[in-house]
Amino acid sequence: MTSIVFMGTPQFAAPILESLIKEKYQVLAVVTQPDRKVGRKHVLTASPVKQVAVAHDIEVLQPEKIGGSPEMQRIIDLQPDLIVTAAFGQFLPTKLLKAAKVGAINVHGSLLPKYRGGAPVQYSIINGEAETGITIIYMVKKMDAGDMLAQQAIPIEKTDDTGTMFEKLSVVGRDLLLATLPKLLAGELTATPQDETQVTFSPTIKPEQEELDFFNQTATQIDDQVRGMRPAPIAYAMLDGKRTKFWDVTPLDEQVTQAAGQVVRKAKHELVLAAANGTALAVNTIQPAGKPKMTITDFLNGSADKFATGEQVISK
């Protein structure tokens, strides 16, 4: 039986771990991030991957930092055939990578060599890509730079956001890994080096990237950013002088004469704003500072005397 140490943290990785257990691979241990406080009540919560491991009575290791830790030595002592990672969230030292008899492989959420890094799904949507996918690679010390073992693409629909794409990619990653492992173990795969000339990066989203820029982004680009930031951290703009989160917008197929950030039209159930290059978008769901998420209808009910046509309501 092939032995595996699995390393992962978020919900994306949980079905992948479940599938390895179901397919009778010997999961010797699961390595995941330490429990974190979640929600307004700061409840200490185990990661989705830990929850799967605990349910199957698998040893759980939770180092704050894997390099040089007792947990790292534990993995080395286990002498697994494979180390499999999926959104683990830490670099693995070369000594640890070499501990796997067959190799250490990663289930990465992009079509490498595009979007190496920690936020590939977000950047794929924000940048308006037509597709993304899963790439299974050998792990090396350099971030997401290992030779490729398998790859599968799926389309990004205009209704997709980061949340839905993670759900889809988790299934693709699960199935692609299960199809790849037998071939890898049988020595039937030839790994393909990544084309370094095509490399792009997707570093962790910074707070300043959350702000929408109506003055330089078209309506479609704003929609892409909104969906790429959903369900977290949520893009925002200064609407009527207040920091307001934009949960959902719809780019409209029309050209407008209003300047970017101005009201194109307002009705009982509609607020249309101008963006760059004469484009326009309908605001569907927003969240004013200190208030819950609400439909644009509910928001406008409390703003009867505001948002007249031509009014500048988005500020820099």
Beta strands, then each sheet from edge to edge (+ up, - down):
strand 1: 3-8
strand 2: 26-31
strand 3: 36-38
strand 4: 43-45
strand 5: 59-61
strand 6: 82-86
strand 7: 103-108
strand 8: 131-138
strand 9: 148-155
strand 10: 236-239
strand 11: 242-252
strand 12: 263-267
strand 13: 270-274
strand 14: 280-288
strand 15: 294-295
strand 16: 314-315
sheet 1: 5+ 2+ 1+ 6+ 7+ 8- 9+
sheet 2: 3+ 4-
sheet 3: 12+ 13- 14+ 11- 10+ 16-
sheet 4: 12+ 13- 14+ 15-
end
